[in-house]
Amino acid sequence: MDQTSVRYIVHDVDAAIGFYVHQLGFTEVMHPATGFAMLSRGGLRLLLSAPGATDASGAPGGGGRAMADGTLPQPGGWNRISLQVDDVAAQAARLREAGVAFRTGVVNGVGGRQVLVEDPSGNLVELYEPTRPEAAG
């Protein structure tokens, strides 16, 4: 199966699982440690790592591991995954009612309409509704 993996650094893996599973339709694949989980949605595999996470033995592990100089990865920024939806305005209204944080309102672009929402750690997720056939996935 062809899959693309994206890793997001999150402050609270359990909160992130709740957001992605209950609000955006992801499936939990595994959650073997408090600092790591793997989710999926279609061909996307989302890896969630907490800064400074350790493996089961307590050793530093995975994508949340500190850099050689001690710097920990942090969530946020402007890079994002983009999830195609049928009706971005309806999805935005549903997420707003659920208390999800927004970075933008619905914006009309050259190939479609989009809105940027934040996961519980401030990582961006773009919901995208194509308005041109060639922009559809």
C-alpha positions as CSV (number, residue, x, y, z in Angstrom):
1,M,0.0,0.0,0.0
2,D,1.3,3.4,-0.9
3,Q,1.3,5.7,2.1
4,T,2.8,9.0,2.9
5,S,3.9,9.6,6.5
6,V,3.9,13.0,8.2
7,R,5.2,13.5,11.8
8,Y,3.8,16.2,14.0
9,I,5.3,17.1,17.3
10,V,2.5,17.5,19.9
11,H,2.5,18.5,23.5
12,D,-0.1,15.9,24.5
13,V,-0.3,12.7,22.4
14,D,-3.7,11.7,23.9
15,A,-5.3,15.1,23.2
16,A,-3.9,14.9,19.6
17,I,-5.4,11.4,19.1
18,G,-8.8,12.7,20.3
19,F,-8.6,15.6,17.9
20,Y,-7.5,13.7,14.8
21,V,-9.8,10.7,15.4
22,H,-13.0,12.4,16.6
23,Q,-12.8,15.6,14.6
24,L,-11.0,14.7,11.4
25,G,-11.8,11.0,10.8
26,F,-8.4,9.4,11.4
27,T,-8.1,5.8,12.7
28,E,-5.7,5.0,15.5
29,V,-3.2,2.4,14.3
30,M,-1.1,2.1,17.4
31,H,-0.3,4.0,20.6
32,P,2.5,1.9,22.2
33,A,3.9,4.6,24.5
34,T,2.6,7.8,26.1
35,G,4.9,9.9,23.8
36,F,4.0,8.3,20.4
37,A,1.0,7.3,18.3
38,M,0.4,6.4,14.7
39,L,-2.9,7.3,13.0
40,S,-4.1,6.9,9.4
41,R,-6.6,8.4,7.0
42,G,-6.7,7.1,3.5
43,G,-3.1,7.0,2.2
44,L,-1.8,9.3,5.0
45,R,-0.1,8.0,8.0
46,L,0.2,10.6,10.8
47,L,3.0,10.0,13.4
48,L,2.5,11.9,16.6
49,S,5.5,12.4,18.9
50,A,5.8,14.3,22.2
51,P,9.0,16.5,22.7
52,G,11.5,14.5,24.7
53,A,9.5,11.3,24.5
54,T,11.2,8.0,25.6
55,D,10.7,4.4,24.7
56,A,9.4,1.7,27.0
57,S,12.8,1.4,28.6
58,G,13.0,5.1,29.4
59,A,15.7,5.8,26.7
60,P,15.2,8.8,24.4
61,G,13.2,7.7,21.4
62,G,11.8,8.6,18.1
63,G,10.9,11.8,16.5
64,G,10.6,13.7,19.8
65,R,14.2,13.1,20.7
66,A,16.3,16.1,21.6
67,M,18.9,17.3,19.1
68,A,22.6,16.9,19.9
69,D,22.6,20.4,21.5
70,G,19.7,19.6,23.7
71,T,17.0,21.5,21.7
72,L,13.7,19.7,21.7
73,P,11.4,19.6,18.7
74,Q,8.4,21.9,19.1
75,P,4.9,21.9,17.6
76,G,3.5,24.7,15.5
77,G,4.7,26.7,12.5
78,W,3.1,27.0,9.1
79,N,3.8,23.7,7.4
80,R,0.7,21.6,7.3
81,I,-1.2,18.6,6.0
82,S,-4.0,19.3,3.6
83,L,-7.1,17.1,3.8
84,Q,-9.6,17.3,0.9
85,V,-13.2,17.7,2.0
86,D,-16.5,18.0,0.1
87,D,-17.8,21.1,1.8
88,V,-15.2,23.2,3.6
89,A,-17.8,25.7,5.0
90,A,-19.8,22.9,6.6
91,Q,-16.7,21.3,8.0
92,A,-15.6,24.6,9.4
93,A,-18.9,25.2,11.1
94,R,-18.9,21.7,12.6
95,L,-15.3,22.2,13.9
96,R,-16.1,25.7,15.3
97,E,-19.1,24.2,17.2
98,A,-16.7,21.6,18.6
99,G,-14.4,24.4,19.9
100,V,-11.5,23.7,17.5
101,A,-9.1,26.7,17.1
102,F,-8.9,28.4,13.7
103,R,-6.0,30.3,12.2
104,T,-8.1,31.5,9.3
105,G,-11.6,31.7,8.1
106,V,-12.7,30.1,4.8
107,V,-10.5,31.5,2.1
108,N,-11.1,31.3,-1.7
109,G,-7.9,30.4,-3.6
110,V,-7.0,29.8,-7.2
111,G,-7.9,26.1,-7.1
112,G,-10.3,25.8,-4.3
113,R,-11.5,27.0,-0.9
114,Q,-9.6,26.3,2.3
115,V,-9.6,26.9,6.1
116,L,-6.7,26.4,8.5
117,V,-7.5,24.8,11.9
118,E,-5.1,24.0,14.7
119,D,-4.7,20.7,16.5
120,P,-4.5,20.9,20.3
121,S,-0.7,21.7,20.1
122,G,-1.1,24.4,17.4
123,N,-0.1,22.3,14.4
124,L,-1.9,23.3,11.3
125,V,-4.4,21.2,9.3
126,E,-5.7,22.6,6.0
127,L,-9.2,21.5,5.0
128,Y,-9.4,22.0,1.2
129,E,-12.4,21.9,-1.1
130,P,-11.3,21.9,-4.8
131,T,-13.3,24.1,-7.1
132,R,-11.4,23.1,-10.3
133,P,-11.4,19.5,-11.5
134,E,-7.6,19.4,-11.9
135,A,-7.2,20.5,-8.2
136,A,-9.1,17.4,-6.9
137,G,-7.1,14.6,-5.5
